[in-house]
Each structure stands twice: as structure tokens, then as C-alpha cells.
Amino acid sequence: MARIRFDFGALTLEAELLDTPTAKAIAAALPLSSSVLTWGEEVYFDVPVNVAREPGARAVIVPGEIAYWPQGPAIAIGFGRTPISKGNETRLASPCNVFAKALGSVKTMGKVKTGSKVEVTVVP
């Protein structure tokens, strides 16, 4: 499957797309740019993609999984605890479609601040 790159200016993160309807819809919308918001240890940003919640959607993800939040619509990159996490889990606001897997550590996302710009592109 294809790879995508999130460029936050000071850092970049590449991810491999999974074979899902959400991944295909996001790939078709690239390139795109947005403004970042943060929520605990989660970076998220609005995207011009509208996909329904998939049957396997879930709120608790493993850091490194990249999710699409249908209610945003937004891409969410959780890398630790959020305000609604229980214990050490990474819990997003509501069930999301996991559509990609980060190829590097998402722990560096803590450096990304609200208001930062992000560019999302396909890796050639």
C-alpha cells in the first residue's frame, strides 16, 4: 500500500496506508494542509474527507496507529494519554477508523503545538 507523509515543519512522520475505504478516501484527497489542534497527547486536524464509521472503528488505539475521526472530520494521531484515557491507554474522543500505521515513533508528536500547520502528501 502507499505511504503518506505528515510534515509539521519542525518534524515529519511517514505512515503506511492500510487497505481500507478510509485510507483510499484520504489518499484521493491528498495533498492537503490544515491547522493542528491538540488534546492531551493527541494531535488532530480537520480534513476535507467524509467517510462513514467503519465496522472496526474504535476509540482506544495503540500509539502508532493513525485514525480518521468521522465526527470531525479529522485525522487523529494519538501518542499517549488524552483527557478521557483510563490508565495508560490512548483513548480518542469517540470511535475512529484506523487507516494507517506510523513508520516512526509518534512520541515526537509532543513537540507539535496547537496552531502549527501540517501538510499531508503521498510519498513518491
RALIN-V663988 format. One record per residue. N is the residue number from 1. RES is the residue in one letter. OMEGA is omega in whole degrees, -180 to 180 (none if undefined). Layout:
n->N res->RES omega->OMEGA
n->N res->RES omega->OMEGA
This chain:
n->1 res->M omega->-177
n->2 res->A omega->174
n->3 res->R omega->175
n->4 res->I omega->180
n->5 res->R omega->173
n->6 res->F omega->180
n->7 res->D omega->-179
n->8 res->F omega->-178
n->9 res->G omega->-178
n->10 res->A omega->179
n->11 res->L omega->177
n->12 res->T omega->178
n->13 res->L omega->175
n->14 res->E omega->-179
n->15 res->A omega->177
n->16 res->E omega->179
n->17 res->L omega->174
n->18 res->L omega->-180
n->19 res->D omega->-179
n->20 res->T omega->176
n->21 res->P omega->180
n->22 res->T omega->180
n->23 res->A omega->180
n->24 res->K omega->-180
n->25 res->A omega->179
n->26 res->I omega->178
n->27 res->A omega->-179
n->28 res->A omega->-178
n->29 res->A omega->-177
n->30 res->L omega->2
n->31 res->P omega->176
n->32 res->L omega->176
n->33 res->S omega->-177
n->34 res->S omega->178
n->35 res->S omega->-173
n->36 res->V omega->169
n->37 res->L omega->177
n->38 res->T omega->180
n->39 res->W omega->-173
n->40 res->G omega->178
n->41 res->E omega->177
n->42 res->E omega->173
n->43 res->V omega->177
n->44 res->Y omega->-179
n->45 res->F omega->-179
n->46 res->D omega->176
n->47 res->V omega->180
n->48 res->P omega->-178
n->49 res->V omega->177
n->50 res->N omega->180
n->51 res->V omega->178
n->52 res->A omega->175
n->53 res->R omega->-180
n->54 res->E omega->-179
n->55 res->P omega->-179
n->56 res->G omega->-178
n->57 res->A omega->179
n->58 res->R omega->-180
n->59 res->A omega->180
n->60 res->V omega->-179
n->61 res->I omega->174
n->62 res->V omega->177
n->63 res->P omega->-175
n->64 res->G omega->174
n->65 res->E omega->-180
n->66 res->I omega->-170
n->67 res->A omega->173
n->68 res->Y omega->-179
n->69 res->W omega->-177
n->70 res->P omega->-178
n->71 res->Q omega->-179
n->72 res->G omega->-10
n->73 res->P omega->-175
n->74 res->A omega->170
n->75 res->I omega->-180
n->76 res->A omega->175
n->77 res->I omega->179
n->78 res->G omega->-179
n->79 res->F omega->180
n->80 res->G omega->-176
n->81 res->R omega->171
n->82 res->T omega->-179
n->83 res->P omega->-179
n->84 res->I omega->179
n->85 res->S omega->173
n->86 res->K omega->-176
n->87 res->G omega->-178
n->88 res->N omega->-178
n->89 res->E omega->172
n->90 res->T omega->-177
n->91 res->R omega->177
n->92 res->L omega->-174
n->93 res->A omega->179
n->94 res->S omega->-177
n->95 res->P omega->-178
n->96 res->C omega->176
n->97 res->N omega->175
n->98 res->V omega->-175
n->99 res->F omega->-178
n->100 res->A omega->178
n->101 res->K omega->180
n->102 res->A omega->179
n->103 res->L omega->177
n->104 res->G omega->180
n->105 res->S omega->177
n->106 res->V omega->180
n->107 res->K omega->179
n->108 res->T omega->-179
n->109 res->M omega->177
n->110 res->G omega->178
n->111 res->K omega->-178
n->112 res->V omega->-176
n->113 res->K omega->174
n->114 res->T omega->180
n->115 res->G omega->177
n->116 res->S omega->176
n->117 res->K omega->175
n->118 res->V omega->174
n->119 res->E omega->178
n->120 res->V omega->-177
n->121 res->T omega->172
n->122 res->V omega->176
n->123 res->V omega->-177
n->124 res->P omega->none
